[in-house]
Amino acid sequence: MANTHRYSPEVRERAVRLVFEHRDEYESEWAAITSIASKFGCSTETLRNWVRKAERDSGQRPGLTSVQEDELKVLRREVKELRRANEILRKASAYFAQAELDRRPQR
């Protein structure tokens, strides 16, 4: 996903809209995607991914919407940070507990 912003959102939306509007004029959806992708200078797989994403976002296809995917990424990042912080706190707690034991006078 090196070039995730190679095409503007407007270009993506237009290409997807053309697939939706004209797929019945082709023998298959793939034929429509192939034809329209060549007109926009993108790969067929790229346009197919845009179409599938638009279908999920509009509820026509099962799966996570773009908003849900973004929220999931944020939550996963937060969980990772919290786990890292908990590990640091656990180690610090163990260190200070051991230091406290070492400091106490022996009887």
URTAZI-V361125 format. One record per residue. N is the residue number from 0. RES is the residue in one small letter. SS is DSSP state (alpha for helix, beta for strand, coil for the rest). OMEGA is omega as a letter, one per 30 degrees, with the letter a starting at -180 (NA if undefined). BURIAL is + if it has 9 or more other C-alpha atoms within 8 Angstrom, else -. Layout:
BEGIN
n=N res=RES ss=SS omega=OMEGA burial=BURIAL
n=N res=RES ss=SS omega=OMEGA burial=BURIAL
END
This chain:
BEGIN
n=0 res=m ss=coil omega=a burial=-
n=1 res=a ss=coil omega=a burial=-
n=2 res=n ss=coil omega=a burial=-
n=3 res=t ss=coil omega=a burial=-
n=4 res=h ss=coil omega=l burial=-
n=5 res=r ss=coil omega=a burial=-
n=6 res=y ss=coil omega=l burial=-
n=7 res=s ss=coil omega=l burial=-
n=8 res=p ss=alpha omega=l burial=-
n=9 res=e ss=alpha omega=l burial=-
n=10 res=v ss=alpha omega=l burial=-
n=11 res=r ss=alpha omega=a burial=+
n=12 res=e ss=alpha omega=a burial=-
n=13 res=r ss=alpha omega=l burial=-
n=14 res=a ss=alpha omega=a burial=+
n=15 res=v ss=alpha omega=l burial=+
n=16 res=r ss=alpha omega=l burial=-
n=17 res=l ss=alpha omega=l burial=+
n=18 res=v ss=alpha omega=a burial=+
n=19 res=f ss=alpha omega=a burial=-
n=20 res=e ss=alpha omega=a burial=-
n=21 res=h ss=alpha omega=a burial=+
n=22 res=r ss=alpha omega=l burial=+
n=23 res=d ss=alpha omega=l burial=-
n=24 res=e ss=alpha omega=a burial=-
n=25 res=y ss=coil omega=a burial=+
n=26 res=e ss=coil omega=l burial=-
n=27 res=s ss=coil omega=l burial=-
n=28 res=e ss=alpha omega=l burial=+
n=29 res=w ss=alpha omega=l burial=-
n=30 res=a ss=alpha omega=l burial=+
n=31 res=a ss=alpha omega=l burial=+
n=32 res=i ss=alpha omega=l burial=+
n=33 res=t ss=alpha omega=a burial=+
n=34 res=s ss=alpha omega=a burial=-
n=35 res=i ss=alpha omega=l burial=+
n=36 res=a ss=alpha omega=a burial=+
n=37 res=s ss=alpha omega=l burial=+
n=38 res=k ss=alpha omega=a burial=-
n=39 res=f ss=alpha omega=l burial=-
n=40 res=g ss=coil omega=l burial=-
n=41 res=c ss=coil omega=l burial=+
n=42 res=s ss=coil omega=l burial=-
n=43 res=t ss=alpha omega=a burial=+
n=44 res=e ss=alpha omega=l burial=-
n=45 res=t ss=alpha omega=a burial=-
n=46 res=l ss=alpha omega=l burial=+
n=47 res=r ss=alpha omega=l burial=+
n=48 res=n ss=alpha omega=l burial=-
n=49 res=w ss=alpha omega=a burial=+
n=50 res=v ss=alpha omega=a burial=+
n=51 res=r ss=alpha omega=l burial=+
n=52 res=k ss=alpha omega=l burial=+
n=53 res=a ss=alpha omega=l burial=+
n=54 res=e ss=alpha omega=l burial=+
n=55 res=r ss=alpha omega=a burial=+
n=56 res=d ss=alpha omega=a burial=+
n=57 res=s ss=coil omega=l burial=-
n=58 res=g ss=coil omega=l burial=-
n=59 res=q ss=coil omega=a burial=-
n=60 res=r ss=coil omega=l burial=-
n=61 res=p ss=coil omega=l burial=-
n=62 res=g ss=coil omega=a burial=-
n=63 res=l ss=coil omega=l burial=+
n=64 res=t ss=coil omega=l burial=+
n=65 res=s ss=alpha omega=l burial=-
n=66 res=v ss=alpha omega=l burial=-
n=67 res=q ss=alpha omega=l burial=-
n=68 res=e ss=alpha omega=l burial=+
n=69 res=d ss=alpha omega=l burial=-
n=70 res=e ss=alpha omega=l burial=-
n=71 res=l ss=alpha omega=l burial=-
n=72 res=k ss=alpha omega=l burial=-
n=73 res=v ss=alpha omega=a burial=-
n=74 res=l ss=alpha omega=l burial=-
n=75 res=r ss=alpha omega=l burial=-
n=76 res=r ss=alpha omega=l burial=-
n=77 res=e ss=alpha omega=l burial=-
n=78 res=v ss=alpha omega=l burial=-
n=79 res=k ss=alpha omega=l burial=-
n=80 res=e ss=alpha omega=l burial=-
n=81 res=l ss=alpha omega=l burial=-
n=82 res=r ss=alpha omega=l burial=-
n=83 res=r ss=alpha omega=l burial=-
n=84 res=a ss=alpha omega=l burial=-
n=85 res=n ss=alpha omega=l burial=-
n=86 res=e ss=alpha omega=l burial=-
n=87 res=i ss=alpha omega=l burial=-
n=88 res=l ss=alpha omega=l burial=-
n=89 res=r ss=alpha omega=l burial=-
n=90 res=k ss=alpha omega=l burial=-
n=91 res=a ss=alpha omega=l burial=-
n=92 res=s ss=alpha omega=l burial=-
n=93 res=a ss=alpha omega=l burial=-
n=94 res=y ss=alpha omega=a burial=-
n=95 res=f ss=alpha omega=l burial=-
n=96 res=a ss=alpha omega=l burial=-
n=97 res=q ss=alpha omega=l burial=-
n=98 res=a ss=alpha omega=l burial=-
n=99 res=e ss=alpha omega=l burial=-
n=100 res=l ss=alpha omega=a burial=-
n=101 res=d ss=alpha omega=a burial=-
n=102 res=r ss=alpha omega=a burial=-
n=103 res=r ss=coil omega=l burial=-
n=104 res=p ss=coil omega=l burial=-
n=105 res=q ss=coil omega=l burial=-
n=106 res=r ss=coil omega=NA burial=-
END
